[in-house]
Amino acid sequence: MTQDKDDDFNSKLKYCTHCTIFPVYCTNISSNMQKHLKSWHKINVKISVSQVQATTLQQLEQLYLQAMLSDQIKAIDAQVFQKHLNQNTINEALISLIVVQNLSFQMIEWSEFHIFYQILNSKSVIFITTAHSQIRQKIIKAWQTHKNTVQKKLQSVLFSIHLFIDIWTSSNKLLLLAVTADFVDCIEEKHVKILLAFHTVKNHNEKKQFVVFFSVLQNYDIVKKLKTVVADNSDTKDIFCQEIEAHLLNK
Ligand SMILES: [Zn+2]
């Protein structure tokens, strides 16, 4: 470096006024100084928009204002609104809303529902079905996708899987049967509980319980990883246990 270039380089250096130790940090790059202030002095500095960016934004704003005066604005807005919408994400959110909140499939025909989402984004009208029959298909598709995810998760379990089967009466007097699995997720290093089956049943019939239980073993192919089975509602004849024993001995 020549003396002139040296002087020029030094004159552009900026020194940190917060450093209390020697040597005081210095740089001629703004982003480096920003990182230094954040990591050493916990100071967050917002970098202002550059002159080029500011001019560009101003010009875009003017173009938008010009478009507003003509008929072009509707076409521009439509493109922007539509770009924010994603069919798969909308399907997932809609199915989740209906299934988790146990809503009627008929909600898809409620005018209030259509008004609500079209107020948020007028272009969303072409992304949401108006036929409740399509909701059933979408739920089956979503169920299959989530079931595959659960299946892969169970197949990746390194240690034992424990199954629980139980029957109880719901608040609307229905007998509900559920099978859950407990295992240790070695990737996330935590205990996981997953619901594998959920049915309404007419009574505590243990053969019926075994049919549901057997479908879980088959659907998720987890016999080899099965460690314990905890069942409630079994009488002294232990028909359920006998059915399991007979099945496992056949394997
Ligand atoms: Zn400093």
Boltz pocket constraint, residues with backbone or C-beta under 6 A from the ligand:
constraints:
  - pocket:
      binder: B
      contacts: [[A, 16], [A, 17], [A, 18], [A, 19], [A, 20], [A, 25], [A, 36], [A, 40], [A, 41]]
      max_distance: 6.0
